Amino acid sequence: MSILSVRAVARRFGDTLALQSTDLQVAENDFIAILGPSGCGKSTLLRIVAGLDSPSAGEVLLDGRRIAGPGADRGMVFQSYTLFPWLNVLDNVCFGLRERGLPREQQLETARAFIAKVGLRGFEQHYPKQLSGGMQQRTALARALANGPRMLLMDEPFGALDHQTRELMQELLLGIWEAERKTVLFVTHDIDEAVFVGSRVVVMSARPGRIKLDRAVELPHPRHYSVKTAPEFTRLKAELTEAVREEVRAAAAAEV
């Protein structure tokens, strides 16, 4: 049963059609990774689901209700860490809970639980400038999860991290998803990352974007990094690589 329905959503910026009529059904507990060439509308679609942008046509429904703006039912994690530099880790994670008016003791109990889940116990009093990039993104993830969102929306959340830290964050996120079973939309340029974390991978076409391919990832859980050498992983990666390359070539040809 779908909890999110994207119905004939399009987005135009002036004379430029960035996203053509797009449909997507997202089921409870789906982890959908979205791939595609730069400028294909991946982040535009995510921002529309987040309520940070409005479609030029169509609608998005969450649990049958039309999305008309941001809401606590959708937690957003960006590539940039978007932490408040004047707040420590604990108060950054408490921020959404405080805005909702929860008692301080409840804020602290919830925040500490999610700080522990992302492996930052002992860093509650540290400020963002005292943390590595990976630790800052762990804090941003804990903040999003602490608010108890219906969905987690992630826009290239590990794109600014070095390779080793990125792989560790993929494993951390997947472990949390396997435990929490949140519904996730995850935008990435990295095909390995998409196959590793996703339960479905969606490939978008060159601008104006549309969904070109939608593939289930039939890999077992819990999913260990060694799965990246499995034949099914390699086969699906090859198919997705070819699909994305076709769209990258189409985008390059359109610019000539």
N, C-alpha and C positions, 0 to 999 in steps of 0.2 A: 504494500500500500504506500503510495507516494505521500511524503509530508511536504515536499516542495514541488510546485508545478510552475515551470517557465512556459508561458503560452504566447507564441507568436511575437516574442519580444524583439524589437529592433531599436537601434539608436543611431540618430543622425546628428552630426555636428556641422551646422551650416549646410554647405553643399556636399559634405562628405558623409557617405553612409558607412559607418564603422562596423555596425552589426546588423546583418539582415535577419529577417524573420526566423527566430530560433525557438525551438521547443526542447524542453528537457524535463524528465521526470526523475526525482530523487527519492529513493525509498528510505525508510527508517534504518539507521545504522550504516548507510552507504558511505564509503570513502571514495569520492570521485576526484581523480586527478585530471586536470585540464591542460592539454598541450596545444601548441600551435606557434606559427611564426610571430615575430614581433609585429605589433599593430593589428593583430587579427581580431581583437575584441575580447580576449580572455579576461583582462582586468576590468574592462567595461561591464561585462556580464556579471562579474563578482560584485562590483560596486552597486549595480542595480539590485542584486539580491540583498546586499547589505542595507539598501535604502539610502546610500550616499549619492546616488544618481537616479534619474528617472528615465524610463524608456520613452522613445518617441512614439512607439506603438506597442500594443500587447500588454500583458500583465504578469506579475509574479505572485503566486499564492503560497503562503506558509500555513499549514494546517487549515487550509480552506479560506484563510483571510488574506485579503490583498495587501501586499507590502506597499506602504506609502511613505516610509521614512525609516531612519535607524531605530533599532529596538534592542532591549536586553536579551531578547530571544535569539539574537545572532551575535556571536562573538567574533571580532575581526582581529587578525594578526597580519601585520604588514611586513615587508622586507626590512624597512627601517624600524627600529625597535620601539619608537613612539612611547618611551617611558618618560615620566615627569622627573627631570634631573634634580629637583629640589626635594623629592621624596625618596626614602629608602625602599628597599625591596619589599618589606612588609607593607608599607603604606601604599606603594604602587599597586600591589595585589589587592589591597583593601578598597581601592578607589571606587570601583563600581558598586561594591557592597555599601559603602558609605553614602553614595549618591542615591541608593535605593532606600536609605533610612534605617538600615539594620543596626541593632544595638552594637556598641563597640566590642563587647566580648564575643558576640557571634561573628562579627567581622574577623576578629583575630583568630578565632578557632578555625574558620573556613580558610582564611588566607594561609595559615600555617600548614594546614593539611595539603593544600595544593603546592605550596613551596616545597614540601617534602616530596610530593609526587614527581616534581621536575628536578629533584636532586640538589636543591639549594638550601637544605637545612644547615643552619650555622651562618648563613649570609643575610639573614633578615634585616640587619642594621646597616648593610652596605648600600652605598648610593650608586647609581648607574655608572658614573665615571670610574668607579673602583672595580667594575666588572668587565670581563672579556665579552666579545660579541656574542658568543654562544650562551654565556650566562645571562646577558641582557635579553636574548630571545627566549630563554627559559622563563625569565620573569614575565615577559609579555604573554607567553603561553599560559602561565599560571594565572595571570590576571584575567585572561579571557575565560578560562575554565571555571574560575572561582565564582563567576557571575551566574553559573548554571544555565548557559545558553542552550537552546533547542538545537542549534547548528553552530559549527565552527567554520569560519570563512578565512582562508589563508592565501595571501597574495605573495607568492615567491618568498615564503618566510625565511628560507635558509640561503637565499641567493647571495647574501653578502658575507657568508662564512667561508672559511678555508675548507678544503676537501675533507679532511679528517673530522673536523668539527661538524660539518654538514652531515656526514654519515652517522655520527653519534646522535645528532638531533633527529634524523630520520628514524633511528631505532627507538629513541625516547618517545617520539610522537606516536609511532605505531604501537608501542607497548601501552601507552595511555589510552589510545583508541581501543585496543583489544580489551582493556579493563573497563573503560567508561562507556564504550559503544556510542559515542557521539556521532551524529551525522556530519560529514566534513566535505566541503568543496575546497580543493587545493590546486591553485594555479602554479605551474612550474614550466621552465624551459628544459628541464633535465629528464630525459626519457628513462634512464635507469631509476631515478627517484620516483617517477610516476608509477612505474611497474612495481617497485618495491613497496610503496606505501598504499597504493590504490586497491580498492576492490573492483573498481571500474576505471578505465582510462578513456577520456573523450578527447578526440583530436579536432581542432577547429581549422577551417580553411583560411587562406589569405583574405585580407580585407576586400570586400565586406564579409566579416566573419559569419560562419554558419557551422553547425556540427557536421563534420564529414564522416567521422568514425566513432563508434561507441563499443568498446570491448570489455568484457568481464575478465578479471584477473583470477584465474583458477589456480592459485597457489595457497598452500595450507597455512593455517595459523596455529600457534604463534609462529611468526615469520622471522627467521634468523637471517643475518646478512649473507650467510653461505648460499641462500636460495638464488643469489645472483648468478651462480654458475649452473643452475638447473636448466635442463633442455627447454622446459616450458617458458622459463624466464627469457632465455635467449631467442626462442621463436617469436614470442610476443614483442620483444624489443626490436627485432628485425622488421616485423610488420609495421610497427609504429614509426620506426626510423624512416622507412620508405614513405609512409603517409605524410610525415612532417616535412621531409625533404622535397616532396612534390609541391607542397604549399610554399615552402621557402623559395623554390625556383619560380613559382608563379608570382610571388610577391616581388621578386627581383626583376622579372620580366615586365611587370606592370610599371616599374619605376624608370625603365629605359625610354 
